[in-house]
Amino acid sequence: MSRIRAAVLGSPIEHSLSPVLHRAAYRELGLDDWSYDRFEINEAALPAFVGGLGPEWAGLSLTMPLKRAIIALLDGVSDTAASVEAVNTVVLTEDGRLLGDNTDIPGIVAALHERGVEKVPAAAVLGAGATASSALAALSRICTGEVTAYVRSRARAEEMHRWGDRLGVPVRTADWTDAAEALHAPLVIATTPAGTTDSLAAAVPEGAGTLFDVLYDPWPTALAAAWSARGGKVVGGLDLLVHQAVLQVGAMTGRPGPLAAMRAAGERALAER
């Protein structure tokens, strides 16, 4: 039996949960002839790897630092991916074309919808890195008002304003020193590295709204734990990881990704770390 291949590429890649999630999906769907691997690939090595893909390949997942570098190697890019200049999913068609998409953005929306967050009148974003642009793109679909981005520099502020203009999101920027103000927003999306928001935990108000913290290891973050303790709704990084992977499985296999099985596999893997 010929194997149908898929994989996640990035650097560093050893801690990626993508193989766990995708393999769980294949088991649940009975796709015994599918395999999913991980490859340590940096930007310099990416063209040779992509150029060597044969007809047995169905798709790729891309993580940092490849989400922008892959675009020049593709035959087409979805509007969603083009809106943030980031591709995290590549599907290889039967006629040999490589098509790029971004499942992070609809993954954020799906994770929020699952927790009952359909529309919000305003939102706050903590941080201004690559994930923040995806957060803005997701907010363009669910936020009816202004988004306030809390950043550390004027350059980051200007970047968030550019993304807001491009995505049609009204963005106000504020200095990171005022980030405690963000915690009163009906929806807060934390896009910063581990430990960055720990100092905000003590400032979480009673009856807080919804926190979407994109981290998943370690979990819960200090901010997420404080948020739950004060009665707020928390969406975590594993929720995003699973929802975007569900969409990737659907794109690569043509069958809906099994959400419950994939989430259970992710939770088990994190518990074992």
MARZANU-821039 format. One record per atom (N, C-alpha, C, O): residue in three letters; x, y negated, z negated. Coordinates in steps of 0.001 Angstrom, whole numbers, padded with zeros to 6 digits, always signed. Layout:
// residues N
ALAXYZ
...
***
This chain:
// residues 273
MET+000852+001203+000000
MET+000000+000000+000000
MET+000884-001249+000000
MET+001803-001355-000812
SER+000619-002174+000886
SER+001407-003399+000927
SER+000987-004320-000205
SER-000194-004399-000545
ARG+001960-005019-000790
ARG+001683-005921-001888
ARG+001372-007312-001361
ARG+001986-007773-000399
ILE+000428-007966-001989
ILE+000129-009358-001696
ILE+000755-010178-002807
ILE+000478-009953-003985
ARG+001600-011130-002433
ARG+002424-011806-003424
ARG+001975-013236-003694
ARG+001479-013932-002808
ALA+002164-013650-004937
ALA+002014-015041-005357
ALA+003012-015273-006474
ALA+003517-014316-007060
ALA+003303-016529-006778
ALA+004304-016820-007800
ALA+004203-018267-008235
ALA+003587-019092-007562
VAL+004816-018563-009371
VAL+004979-019933-009836
VAL+006449-020306-009696
VAL+007335-019516-010021
LEU+006695-021512-009212
LEU+008045-022025-009023
LEU+008240-023259-009881
LEU+007311-024047-010058
GLY+009442-023434-010417
GLY+009752-024634-011183
GLY+011076-024464-011904
GLY+011747-023439-011777
SER+011441-025496-012670
SER+012670-025449-013441
SER+012575-026446-014603
SER+012482-027651-014366
PRO+012595-025968-015845
PRO+012705-024565-016267
PRO+011371-023847-016102
PRO+010317-024484-016100
ILE+011413-022534-015966
ILE+010195-021775-015672
ILE+009965-020627-016642
ILE+008890-020026-016636
GLU+010958-020307-017483
GLU+010887-019071-018276
GLU+009717-019036-019239
GLU+009251-017952-019588
HIS+009225-020193-019682
HIS+008131-020202-020657
HIS+006761-020383-020008
HIS+005763-020530-020714
SER+006694-020374-018696
SER+005421-020574-018014
SER+004424-019466-018353
SER+004770-018285-018353
LEU+003194-019860-018640
LEU+002123-018894-018898
LEU+001404-018479-017621
LEU+000529-017614-017666
SER+001750-019072-016493
SER+001032-018778-015253
SER+001019-017291-014907
SER-000033-016777-014528
PRO+002159-016567-015022
PRO+002095-015133-014715
PRO+001093-014383-015600
PRO+000392-013490-015123
VAL+001027-014740-016874
VAL+000081-014094-017787
VAL-001351-014313-017311
VAL-002154-013381-017278
LEU-001659-015548-016946
LEU-003029-015888-016559
LEU-003413-015247-015231
LEU-004486-014655-015112
HIS-002548-015361-014240
HIS-002874-014831-012921
HIS-002930-013303-012923
HIS-003804-012717-012285
ARG-002012-012659-013630
ARG-002038-011194-013691
ARG-003297-010700-014402
ARG-003868-009677-014025
ALA-003726-011430-015432
ALA-004972-011070-016117
ALA-006153-011175-015149
ALA-007058-010341-015163
ALA-006126-012205-014316
ALA-007189-012365-013323
ALA-007200-011201-012340
ALA-008260-010663-012017
TYR-006019-010816-011865
TYR-005939-009715-010901
TYR-006478-008423-011510
TYR-007187-007666-010847
ARG-006136-008173-012785
ARG-006645-006969-013452
ARG-008165-006997-013542
ARG-008837-006006-013255
GLU-008692-008142-013944
GLU-010135-008269-014117
GLU-010871-008124-012782
GLU-011970-007572-012727
LEU-010259-008620-011720
LEU-010886-008580-010396
LEU-010600-007287-009638
LEU-011110-007083-008536
GLY-009786-006419-010227
GLY-009452-005166-009563
GLY-008537-005331-008366
GLY-008564-004518-007442
LEU-007725-006381-008376
LEU-006811-006642-007256
LEU-005475-005953-007538
LEU-004475-006606-007834
ASP-005480-004644-007442
ASP-004311-003856-007810
ASP-003134-004044-006866
ASP-001996-003726-007213
ASP-003408-004562-005668
ASP-002322-004750-004693
ASP-001749-006160-004721
ASP-000970-006535-003845
TRP-002139-006953-005741
TRP-001620-008310-005886
TRP-000550-008352-006977
TRP-000663-007670-007995
SER+000480-009154-006755
SER+001512-009376-007769
SER+001738-010875-007931
SER+001508-011663-007014
TYR+002192-011241-009122
TYR+002442-012664-009414
TYR+003713-012759-010242
TYR+003806-012170-011318
ASP+004689-013500-009740
ASP+005998-013602-010381
ASP+006332-015054-010696
ASP+005569-015967-010379
ARG+007493-015247-011329
ARG+007998-016605-011573
ARG+009417-016693-011020
ARG+010190-015737-011088
PHE+009744-017878-010465
PHE+011071-018095-009903
PHE+011619-019424-010379
PHE+010941-020449-010305
GLU+012850-019404-010868
GLU+013560-020623-011265
GLU+014048-021299-009987
GLU+015031-020872-009381
ILE+013351-022355-009588
ILE+013651-023058-008338
ILE+013681-024554-008619
ILE+012726-025109-009163
ASN+014791-025212-008243
ASN+014842-026669-008364
ASN+014567-027305-007001
ASN+014320-026602-006022
GLU+014611-028625-006943
GLU+014266-029317-005703
GLU+015216-028960-004561
GLU+014791-028851-003411
ALA+016488-028778-004870
ALA+017461-028463-003823
ALA+017209-027085-003209
ALA+017428-026882-002015
ALA+016748-026144-004031
ALA+016537-024775-003556
ALA+015163-024551-002938
ALA+014917-023511-002328
LEU+014270-025521-003091
LEU+012885-025328-002653
LEU+012740-025097-001145
LEU+012033-024168-000757
PRO+013374-025893-000276
PRO+013172-025683+001171
PRO+013542-024282+001636
PRO+012823-023693+002444
ALA+014642-023742+001145
ALA+015066-022406+001560
ALA+014076-021352+001076
ALA+013762-020410+001802
PHE+013584-021512-000151
PHE+012625-020534-000675
PHE+011349-020542+000151
PHE+010860-019490+000563
VAL+010810-021733+000391
VAL+009562-021846+001149
VAL+009763-021356+002586
VAL+008886-020705+003154
GLY+010902-021668+003157
GLY+011183-021240+004522
GLY+011305-019742+004669
GLY+011160-019213+005771
GLY+011570-019049+003574
GLY+011730-017608+003611
GLY+010472-016819+003280
GLY+010524-015593+003186
LEU+009351-017495+003101
LEU+008111-016797+002762
LEU+007591-016003+003955
LEU+007490-016525+005065
GLY+007265-014752+003716
GLY+006761-013889+004769
GLY+005250-013767+004723
GLY+004605-014406+003892
PRO+004668-012951+005609
PRO+003212-012822+005699
PRO+002579-012149+004489
PRO+001358-012162+004340
GLU+003406-011556+003619
GLU+002863-010914+002416
GLU+002492-011928+001337
GLU+001852-011577+000346
TRP+002891-013176+001528
TRP+002630-014208+000527
TRP+001246-014836+000713
TRP+000839-015167+001826
ALA+000530-014990-000418
ALA-000794-015611-000405
ALA-000780-017026-000966
ALA-001563-017877-000544
GLY+000121-017276-001927
GLY+000097-018601-002521
GLY+001190-018839-003528
GLY+001869-017913-003971
LEU+001350-020115-003888
LEU+002341-020550-004866
LEU+001693-021513-005854
LEU+000806-022294-005509
SER+002167-021428-007091
SER+001879-022460-008081
SER+003165-023265-008252
SER+004257-022697-008279
LEU+003037-024576-008365
LEU+004204-025444-008525
LEU+004104-026175-009847
LEU+003056-026716-010198
THR+005226-026182-010587
THR+005304-026992-011787
THR+006492-027934-011631
THR+007099-028003-010562
MET+006819-028655-012691
MET+007899-029631-012609
MET+009212-028947-012284
MET+009456-027857-012801
PRO+010070-029524-011456
PRO+009965-030861-010850
PRO+009561-030822-009381
PRO+010036-031636-008590
LEU+008688-029885-009006
LEU+008457-029596-007593
LEU+007139-030134-007027
LEU+006889-030002-005829
LYS+006306-030728-007854
LYS+004962-031080-007397
LYS+004963-032145-006291
LYS+004052-032186-005464
ARG+005968-032988-006283
ARG+006074-033979-005198
ARG+007003-033481-004102
ARG+006763-033735-002922
ALA+008062-032775-004482
ALA+009047-032309-003501
ALA+008438-031351-002485
ALA+008896-031294-001343
ILE+007418-030601-002879
ILE+006821-029607-001983
ILE+006065-030255-000825
ILE+005895-029634+000225
ILE+005612-031489-001003
ILE+004704-032102-000028
ILE+005316-032163+001368
ILE+004629-031901+002355
ALA+006595-032503+001461
ALA+007250-032637+002765
ALA+007360-031308+003502
ALA+007630-031290+004703
LEU+007155-030194+002800
LEU+007315-028871+003391
LEU+005988-028254+003816
LEU+005953-027115+004284
LEU+004904-028995+003657
LEU+003570-028448+003887
LEU+002983-028890+005225
LEU+003391-029895+005808
ASP+002014-028105+005690
ASP+001310-028433+006938
ASP+000081-029291+006695
ASP-000450-029894+007627
GLY-000369-029352+005465
GLY-001525-030162+005129
GLY-001660-030306+003634
GLY-001215-029439+002881
VAL-002278-031407+003187
VAL-002456-031688+001763
VAL-003883-032192+001553
VAL-004375-033017+002323
SER-004538-031695+000517
SER-005909-032118+000230
SER-005950-033575-000200
SER-004939-034140-000617
ASP-007119-034171-000097
ASP-007292-035554-000542
ASP-006994-035692-002033
ASP-006425-036691-002473
THR-007384-034675-002804
THR-007144-034715-004253
THR-005659-034782-004556
THR-005222-035595-005371
ALA-004880-033929-003900
ALA-003433-033925-004119
ALA-002795-035204-003604
ALA-001906-035762-004247
ALA-003248-035669-002449
ALA-002682-036887-001875
ALA-002945-038094-002769
ALA-002146-039031-002793
SER-004051-038083-003500
SER-004413-039250-004314
SER-003402-039514-005417
SER-003251-040654-005857
VAL-002703-038467-005875
VAL-001705-038633-006935
VAL-000311-038199-006477
VAL+000620-038119-007278
GLU-000184-037923-005185
GLU+001097-037490-004609
GLU+001695-036337-005397
GLU+002884-036345-005715
ALA+000867-035345-005712
ALA+001330-034192-006484
ALA+000554-032953-006070
ALA-000677-032946-006078
VAL+001283-031906-005707
VAL+000701-030619-005324
VAL+001122-029579-006354
VAL+002312-029422-006624
ASN+000163-028874-006928
ASN+000508-027784-007841
ASN+000060-026426-007305
ASN+000268-025399-007952
THR-000556-026422-006122
THR-001083-025192-005538
THR-000824-025191-004041
THR-001139-026160-003350
VAL-000251-024104-003542
VAL-000063-023927-002103
VAL-000722-022620-001689
VAL-000482-021574-002292
VAL-001547-022688-000667
VAL-002177-021495-000106
VAL-001588-021265+001278
VAL-001518-022184+002094
LEU-001163-020025+001538
LEU-000656-019652+002854
LEU-001792-019023+003654
LEU-002355-018008+003245
THR-002126-019622+004783
THR-003240-019143+005590
THR-002805-017980+006471
THR-001613-017718+006630
GLU-003788-017286+007041
GLU-003483-016134+007895
GLU-002689-016527+009129
GLU-001938-015714+009667
ASP-002847-017766+009585
ASP-002093-018211+010763
ASP-000760-018864+010390
ASP-000119-019498+011228
GLY-000345-018703+009121
GLY+000988-019125+008719
GLY+001127-020550+008246
GLY+002247-021002+008011
ARG+000027-021284+008095
ARG+000118-022657+007604
ARG+000210-022692+006083
ARG-000295-021800+005400
LEU+000853-023719+005565
LEU+000975-023937+004125
LEU+000159-025168+003767
LEU+000456-026276+004215
LEU-000871-024965+002955
LEU-001791-026041+002591
LEU-001689-026324+001094
LEU-001776-025413+000271
GLY-001503-027610+000754
GLY-001318-028002-000633
GLY-002564-028590-001260
GLY-003352-029261-000594
ASP-002736-028333-002547
ASP-003862-028881-003288
ASP-003407-029198-004705
ASP-002289-028862-005095
ASN-004269-029841-005467
ASN-003997-030160-006863
ASN-005180-029689-007693
ASN-006267-030259-007603
THR-004976-028648-008506
THR-006053-028145-009356
THR-005985-028713-010770
THR-006860-028436-011590
ASP-004952-029508-011064
ASP-004876-030138-012387
ASP-006031-031113-012589
ASP-006638-031161-013658
ILE-006327-031891-011546
ILE-007359-032925-011675
ILE-008739-032315-011903
ILE-009383-032657-012895
PRO-009224-031425-011031
PRO-010515-030787-011334
PRO-010441-029897-012566
PRO-011463-029643-013204
GLY-009228-029412-012916
GLY-009080-028619-014135
GLY-009360-029439-015379
GLY-009996-028954-016315
ILE-008884-030687-015397
ILE-009174-031592-016518
ILE-010682-031819-016627
ILE-011256-031746-017713
VAL-011310-032095-015483
VAL-012757-032348-015466
VAL-013518-031111-015939
VAL-014450-031226-016736
ALA-013132-029933-015459
ALA-013826-028697-015830
ALA-013670-028395-017312
ALA-014622-027960-017960
ALA-012466-028622-017859
ALA-012241-028376-019278
ALA-013107-029293-020137
ALA-013639-028869-021163
LEU-013247-030541-019719
LEU-014113-031473-020453
LEU-015576-031092-020310
LEU-016325-031124-021287
HIS-015989-030732-019104
HIS-017381-030321-018899
HIS-017731-029117-019766
HIS-018836-029032-020301
GLU-016787-028189-019904
GLU-017036-026988-020708
GLU-017339-027364-022158
GLU-018103-026679-022837
ARG-016740-028445-022618
ARG-016968-028912-024006
ARG-018083-029947-024092
ARG-018244-030602-025122
GLY-018849-030097-023023
GLY-020003-030979-023062
GLY-019714-032435-022758
GLY-020587-033285-022937
VAL-018504-032744-022299
VAL-018157-034129-021959
VAL-018353-034312-020457
VAL-017505-033916-019657
GLU-019474-034914-020085
GLU-019823-035092-018672
GLU-019478-036497-018180
GLU-018900-036670-017107
LYS-019840-037490-018978
LYS-019567-038884-018641
LYS-019189-039623-019917
LYS-019712-039332-020993
VAL-018270-040586-019788
VAL-017908-041436-020922
VAL-017901-042893-020458
VAL-017594-043174-019299
PRO-018241-043827-021363
PRO-018286-045234-020971
PRO-016923-045910-020934
PRO-016768-046973-020333
ALA-015927-045289-021584
ALA-014567-045836-021636
ALA-013641-044721-022086
ALA-014088-043700-022610
ALA-012338-044927-021875
ALA-011371-043897-022269
ALA-010024-044545-022527
ALA-009763-045673-022108
ALA-009165-043799-023233
ALA-007797-044236-023480
ALA-006851-043127-023042
ALA-007144-041943-023213
VAL-005715-043521-022475
VAL-004679-042572-022075
VAL-003412-042919-022847
VAL-002953-044061-022825
LEU-002853-041926-023526
LEU-001601-042107-024244
LEU-000467-041600-023366
LEU-000378-040406-023079
GLY+000403-042520-022939
GLY+001504-042150-022067
GLY+001273-042583-020635
GLY+000166-042959-020250
ALA+002357-042521-019839
ALA+002267-043007-018463
ALA+003121-042188-017507
ALA+003579-042698-016485
GLY+003335-040921-017837
GLY+004132-040073-016961
GLY+003304-039442-015859
GLY+002224-039929-015522
ALA+003820-038349-015296
ALA+003149-037708-014170
ALA+001758-037208-014540
ALA+000828-037302-013738
THR+001613-036675-015754
THR+000308-036157-016163
THR-000705-037276-016318
THR-001904-037061-016138
ALA-000231-038466-016650
ALA-001148-039593-016828
ALA-001835-039966-015526
ALA-002997-040373-015540
SER-001139-039834-014394
SER-001783-040150-013124
SER-002888-039144-012816
SER-003932-039520-012283
SER-002670-037870-013144
SER-003730-036872-012974
SER-004896-037155-013910
SER-006056-036954-013549
ALA-004578-037626-015124
ALA-005633-037983-016062
ALA-006478-039129-015509
ALA-007704-039103-015615
LEU-005834-040125-014924
LEU-006585-041236-014319
LEU-007462-040747-013173
LEU-008606-041179-013032
ALA-006923-039842-012353
ALA-007704-039306-011246
ALA-008929-038559-011759
ALA-010014-038671-011188
ALA-008754-037791-012845
ALA-009892-037096-013444
ALA-010892-038099-014026
ALA-012103-037927-013889
LEU-010378-039143-014673
LEU-011266-040151-015256
LEU-012053-040902-014189
LEU-013142-041408-014462
SER-011510-040978-012975
SER-012260-041637-011896
SER-013567-040909-011611
SER-014474-041474-011000
ARG-013666-039665-012049
ARG-014864-038858-011811
ARG-015837-038868-012975
ARG-017016-038566-012795
ILE-015361-039213-014177
ILE-016241-039093-015348
ILE-016342-040347-016201
ILE-017222-040428-017058
CYS-015467-041330-015993
CYS-015481-042537-016825
CYS-016147-043676-016057
CYS-015728-044016-014950
THR-017174-044255-016645
THR-017928-045307-015979
THR-017401-046707-016268
THR-017853-047682-015667
GLY-016443-046807-017191
GLY-015925-048114-017564
GLY-014411-048185-017504
GLY-013779-047528-016678
GLU-013836-048987-018385
GLU-012401-049268-018367
GLU-011598-048175-019058
GLU-012050-047555-020021
VAL-010396-047958-018536
VAL-009435-047049-019154
VAL-008268-047877-019683
VAL-007687-048681-018954
THR-007932-047675-020955
THR-006791-048365-021538
THR-005630-047386-021652
THR-005765-046321-022255
ALA-004496-047748-021073
ALA-003298-046906-021111
ALA-002296-047516-022078
ALA-001962-048696-021978
TYR-001824-046714-023005
TYR-000859-047166-024006
TYR+000530-046703-023577
TYR+000795-045506-023473
VAL+001410-047669-023331
VAL+002700-047393-022697
VAL+003826-048075-023474
VAL+003589-048910-024347
ARG+005066-047691-023125
ARG+006230-048177-023857
ARG+007004-049284-023140
ARG+007882-049900-023743
SER+006701-049545-021883
SER+007491-050535-021155
SER+006638-051236-020109
SER+005573-050754-019722
ARG+007131-052386-019662
ARG+006431-053126-018621
ARG+006406-052334-017321
ARG+005419-052368-016586
ALA+007499-051618-017036
ALA+007545-050825-015808
ALA+006467-049755-015820
ALA+005808-049525-014806
ARG+006283-049098-016962
ARG+005235-048084-017072
ARG+003847-048713-016940
ARG+002944-048134-016335
ALA+003695-049900-017512
ALA+002412-050593-017401
ALA+002092-050905-015943
ALA+000968-050697-015487
GLU+003081-051401-015221
GLU+002861-051709-013809
GLU+002523-050460-013020
GLU+001690-050493-012115
GLU+003176-049353-013368
GLU+002901-048091-012672
GLU+001460-047644-012903
GLU+000791-047196-011972
MET+000984-047764-014133
MET-000397-047361-014421
MET-001397-048261-013723
MET-002448-047795-013283
HIS-001085-049547-013616
HIS-001966-050444-012866
HIS-002007-050051-011389
HIS-003064-050097-010760
ARG-000857-049666-010839
ARG-000826-049233-009429
ARG-001666-047975-009236
ARG-002421-047877-008268
TRP-001541-047008-010153
TRP-002347-045802-010034
TRP-003825-046134-010167
TRP-004655-045592-009437
GLY-004153-047023-011096
GLY-005549-047409-011262
GLY-006117-048029-009998
GLY-007221-047690-009573
ASP-005357-048941-009395
ASP-005815-049565-008147
ASP-006005-048528-007052
ASP-006979-048566-006301
ARG-005064-047605-006976
ARG-005122-046588-005931
ARG-006309-045633-006121
ARG-006939-045206-005153
LEU-006600-045308-007388
LEU-007640-044328-007683
LEU-009005-044956-007939
LEU-009987-044250-008169
GLY-009062-046266-007899
GLY-010334-046949-008122
GLY-010773-046946-009574
GLY-011968-046925-009867
VAL-009796-046967-010492
VAL-010082-046943-011929
VAL-009642-048277-012532
VAL-008481-048658-012384
PRO-010548-049001-013212
PRO-010125-050231-013884
PRO-009239-049912-015083
PRO-009691-049307-016055
VAL-007976-050321-015008
VAL-007002-049979-016045
VAL-006554-051233-016780
VAL-006205-052239-016164
ARG-006571-051157-018109
ARG-005955-052160-018970
ARG-004789-051478-019651
ARG-004907-050323-020059
THR-003680-052154-019783
THR-002537-051558-020462
THR-002296-052257-021793
THR-002560-053448-021953
ALA-001785-051477-022744
ALA-001468-051994-024074
ALA-000152-051377-024517
ALA+000243-050313-024039
ASP+000522-052058-025439
ASP+001816-051570-025913
ASP+001636-050361-026824
ASP+000653-050253-027557
TRP+002609-049457-026761
TRP+002534-048233-027554
TRP+002415-048517-029048
TRP+001834-047718-029782
THR+002953-049632-029501
THR+002875-049965-030928
THR+001435-050140-031396
THR+001159-050094-032594
ASP+000522-050340-030458
ASP-000898-050490-030798
ASP-001684-049214-030506
ASP-002910-049260-030413
ALA-001006-048083-030362
ALA-001672-046861-029921
ALA-002742-046369-030889
ALA-003646-045639-030481
ALA-002662-046751-032155
ALA-003702-046325-033099
ALA-005078-046839-032678
ALA-006098-046232-033004
GLU-005103-047964-031952
GLU-006379-048499-031451
GLU-007059-047505-030509
GLU-008287-047440-030440
ALA-006246-046734-029788
ALA-006791-045796-028806
ALA-007714-044776-029439
ALA-008631-044277-028788
LEU-007480-044465-030700
LEU-008188-043370-031350
LEU-009667-043659-031548
LEU-010430-042761-031905
HIS-010085-044904-031320
HIS-011495-045271-031443
HIS-012237-045144-030118
HIS-013449-045357-030075
ALA-011548-044807-029049
ALA-012199-044640-027747
ALA-013044-043372-027743
ALA-012725-042424-028461
PRO-014114-043333-026951
PRO-014942-042127-026911
PRO-014215-040910-026350
PRO-014567-039773-026663
LEU-013192-041153-025514
LEU-012363-040077-024988
LEU-010915-040543-024972
LEU-010595-041594-024416
VAL-010045-039748-025587
VAL-008612-040035-025605
VAL-007896-038873-024925
VAL-008087-037716-025301
ILE-007077-039180-023930
ILE-006271-038148-023282
ILE-004809-038406-023628
ILE-004238-039425-023238
ALA-004210-037474-024362
ALA-002805-037590-024769
ALA-001951-036815-023776
ALA-002096-035601-023633
THR-001058-037527-023089
THR-000245-036910-022032
THR+001243-036917-022382
THR+002084-036706-021508
THR+001567-037154-023628
THR+002957-037361-024039
THR+003621-036051-024490
THR+002926-035077-024779
PRO+004966-036022-024553
PRO+005686-034816-024985
PRO+005418-034478-026446
PRO+004901-035299-027204
ALA+005776-033267-026824
ALA+005564-032771-028188
ALA+006188-033720-029214
ALA+007322-034170-029052
GLY+005439-034009-030255
GLY+005907-034843-031346
GLY+005631-036318-031187
GLY+005665-037062-032168
THR+005357-036759-029973
THR+005214-038200-029717
THR+004032-038811-030451
THR+004113-039950-030912
THR+002924-038063-030565
THR+001717-038629-031178
THR+001552-038234-032642
THR+000534-038561-033253
ASP+002532-037539-033215
ASP+002381-037065-034600
ASP+002123-038215-035563
ASP+001351-038077-036512
SER+002769-039345-035316
SER+002631-040486-036236
SER+001229-041092-036214
SER+000880-041881-037092
LEU+000422-040723-035207
LEU-000939-041265-035114
LEU-001946-040449-035900
LEU-003083-040885-036080
ALA-001553-039271-036372
ALA-002509-038352-036992
ALA-003231-038987-038183
ALA-004432-038790-038367
ALA-002499-039738-038977
ALA-003097-040321-040180
ALA-004112-041407-039857
ALA-004905-041789-040718
ALA-004097-041911-038624
ALA-004976-043020-038254
ALA-006263-042558-037577
ALA-007077-043396-037190
VAL-006470-041256-037423
VAL-007688-040770-036754
VAL-008905-041144-037589
VAL-008947-040825-038777
PRO-009896-041812-037003
PRO-011063-042242-037770
PRO-012043-041103-038021
PRO-012051-040112-037291
GLU-012857-041245-039040
GLU-013931-040273-039270
GLU-014912-040347-038096
GLU-015182-041419-037554
GLY-015433-039185-037725
GLY-016396-039156-036628
GLY-015779-039540-035298
GLY-016428-040182-034472
ALA-014526-039151-035085
ALA-013841-039482-033834
ALA-014563-038857-032647
ALA-015350-037925-032805
GLY-014288-039377-031469
GLY-014922-038880-030258
GLY-014279-037589-029778
GLY-014234-036600-030509
THR-013775-037604-028531
THR-013147-036411-027958
THR-011672-036690-027692
THR-011310-037719-027121
LEU-010830-035752-028119
LEU-009403-035794-027817
LEU-009074-034682-026835
LEU-009414-033521-027065
PHE-008413-035037-025742
PHE-007862-034051-024815
PHE-006344-034163-024913
PHE-005742-035079-024353
ASP-005735-033224-025627
ASP-004283-033207-025778
ASP-003736-032167-024821
ASP-004057-030986-024955
VAL-002916-032571-023854
VAL-002494-031666-022788
VAL-001430-030661-023229
VAL-001058-029784-022449
LEU-000935-030770-024459
LEU+000041-029801-024956
LEU-000653-028499-025366
LEU-001830-028501-025727
TYR+000089-027390-025306
TYR-000475-026118-025771
TYR+000503-025303-026616
TYR+000114-024296-027208
ASP+001763-025725-026680
ASP+002747-025005-027470
ASP+003792-026001-027957
ASP+004560-026515-027143
PRO+003850-026293-029262
PRO+003058-025688-030339
PRO+001634-026253-030403
PRO+001368-027372-029962
TRP+000734-025448-030962
TRP-000666-025845-031087
TRP-001212-025332-032415
TRP-000908-024214-032830
PRO-002020-026157-033078
PRO-002431-027493-032668
PRO-001348-028524-032952
PRO-000515-028332-033837
THR-001364-029597-032211
THR-000499-030722-032530
THR-001011-031382-033810
THR-002148-031155-034224
ALA-000173-032187-034421
ALA-000606-032890-035636
ALA-001827-033756-035348
ALA-002739-033852-036169
LEU-001836-034387-034174
LEU-002969-035245-033814
LEU-004232-034409-033628
LEU-005302-034788-034104
ALA-004115-033275-032941
ALA-005285-032423-032713
ALA-005838-031876-034016
ALA-007055-031814-034195
ALA-004946-031473-034940
ALA-005395-030942-036224
ALA-006137-032004-037028
ALA-007183-031727-037614
ALA-005594-033219-037055
ALA-006245-034309-037776
ALA-007581-034660-037136
ALA-008551-034972-037827
TRP-007619-034606-035809
TRP-008847-034931-035065
TRP-009964-033951-035449
TRP-011089-034360-035733
SER-009641-032671-035454
SER-010640-031656-035834
SER-011085-031840-037272
SER-012268-031702-037582
ALA-010138-032152-038155
ALA-010450-032313-039573
ALA-011404-033478-039821
ALA-012142-033487-040806
ARG-011385-034451-038928
ARG-012247-035626-039095
ARG-013504-035544-038226
ARG-014185-036543-037994
GLY-013787-034352-037762
GLY-015072-034137-037091
GLY-015092-034418-035609
GLY-016161-034424-034999
GLY-013920-034655-035003
GLY-013880-034936-033578
GLY-013826-033666-032744
GLY-013512-032587-033247
LYS-014134-033810-031479
LYS-014086-032698-030525
LYS-012693-032664-029893
LYS-012171-033700-029481
VAL-012094-031475-029816
VAL-010736-031338-029292
VAL-010719-030391-028093
VAL-011267-029290-028141
VAL-010080-030845-027024
VAL-009804-030022-025854
VAL-008280-029930-025760
VAL-007592-030946-025852
GLY-007748-028715-025577
GLY-006307-028540-025624
GLY-005674-028225-024292
GLY-006351-028021-023284
GLY-004349-028190-024317
GLY-003599-027919-023107
GLY-003867-026544-022525
GLY-003802-026368-021308
LEU-004170-025550-023380
LEU-004492-024227-022847
LEU-005781-024284-022038
LEU-005912-023584-021034
ASP-006730-025106-022462
ASP-007965-025274-021689
ASP-007651-025779-020282
ASP-008191-025278-019295
LEU-006776-026772-020205
LEU-006376-027288-018888
LEU-005650-026219-018091
LEU-005944-026009-016915
LEU-004699-025542-018729
LEU-003904-024537-018028
LEU-004796-023436-017456
LEU-004604-022993-016323
VAL-005764-023004-018248
VAL-006647-021930-017800
VAL-007563-022412-016678
VAL-007725-021721-015672
HIS-008154-023571-016840
HIS-009097-024049-015820
HIS-008402-024317-014488
HIS-008951-024002-013432
GLN-007191-024898-014524
GLN-006512-025131-013253
GLN-006084-023812-012623
GLN-006059-023686-011399
ALA-005739-022811-013473
ALA-005359-021497-012947
ALA-006563-020764-012367
ALA-006434-020064-011363
VAL-007718-020915-012980
VAL-008956-020331-012435
VAL-009179-020829-011003
VAL-009527-020052-010114
LEU-008978-022112-010799
LEU-009147-022696-009470
LEU-008078-022194-008509
LEU-008359-021973-007331
GLN-006847-022010-009003
GLN-005783-021470-008156
GLN-006106-020045-007709
GLN-005947-019707-006536
VAL-006553-019223-008635
VAL-006915-017845-008293
VAL-007999-017839-007219
VAL-007939-017059-006269
GLY-008988-018713-007378
GLY-010051-018790-006384
GLY-009530-019184-005018
GLY-009951-018635-004000
ALA-008603-020146-004999
ALA-008057-020618-003725
ALA-007219-019547-003047
ALA-007256-019409-001825
MET-006456-018782-003840
MET-005536-017800-003268
MET-006225-016484-002899
MET-005887-015865-001890
THR-007186-016059-003716
THR-007812-014750-003502
THR-009160-014828-002801
THR-009629-013834-002246
GLY-009786-016002-002822
GLY-011120-016119-002266
GLY-012206-015639-003211
GLY-013372-015546-002825
ARG-011828-015328-004462
ARG-012788-014871-005458
ARG-012662-015731-006711
ARG-011549-016096-007088
PRO-013768-016062-007361
PRO-013702-016932-008537
PRO-012807-016356-009623
PRO-012900-015171-009944
GLY-011944-017186-010187
GLY-011100-016737-011278
GLY-011927-016422-012508
GLY-012836-017183-012837
PRO-011643-015314-013206
PRO-012409-014917-014392
PRO-011959-015699-015628
PRO-010963-015347-016260
LEU-012679-016737-015960
LEU-012283-017682-017005
LEU-012041-016995-018350
LEU-011000-017210-018971
ALA-012985-016176-018803
ALA-012871-015589-020143
ALA-011652-014678-020250
ALA-010921-014737-021239
ALA-011429-013843-019250
ALA-010289-012917-019288
ALA-008969-013671-019254
ALA-008013-013284-019926
MET-008911-014738-018479
MET-007678-015514-018367
MET-007398-016271-019659
MET-006253-016342-020105
ARG-008445-016838-020261
ARG-008237-017548-021521
ARG-007785-016582-022620
ARG-006880-016903-023390
ALA-008401-015416-022698
ALA-008023-014441-023718
ALA-006567-014028-023556
ALA-005850-013882-024546
ALA-006124-013838-022314
ALA-004739-013458-022071
ALA-003791-014576-022485
ALA-002730-014310-023051
GLY-004158-015813-022210
GLY-003340-016950-022614
GLY-003249-017086-024117
GLY-002177-017366-024654
GLU-004362-016890-024801
GLU-004372-016983-026266
GLU-003508-015892-026888
GLU-002788-016145-027854
ARG-003575-014683-026339
ARG-002745-013593-026856
ARG-001264-013903-026663
ARG-000455-013697-027568
ALA-000917-014399-025481
ALA+000480-014695-025199
ALA+001035-015776-026114
ALA+002174-015683-026573
LEU+000224-016809-026381
LEU+000684-017874-027277
LEU+000810-017362-028697
LEU+001729-017756-029416
ALA-000100-016489-029115
ALA-000057-015952-030478
ALA+001201-015114-030705
ALA+001692-015009-031829
GLU+001716-014521-029631
GLU+002903-013672-029748
GLU+004203-014456-029738
GLU+005264-013896-030016
ARG+004139-015749-029422
ARG+005375-016550-029352
ARG+005836-016945-030742
ARG+006856-017619-030886
***
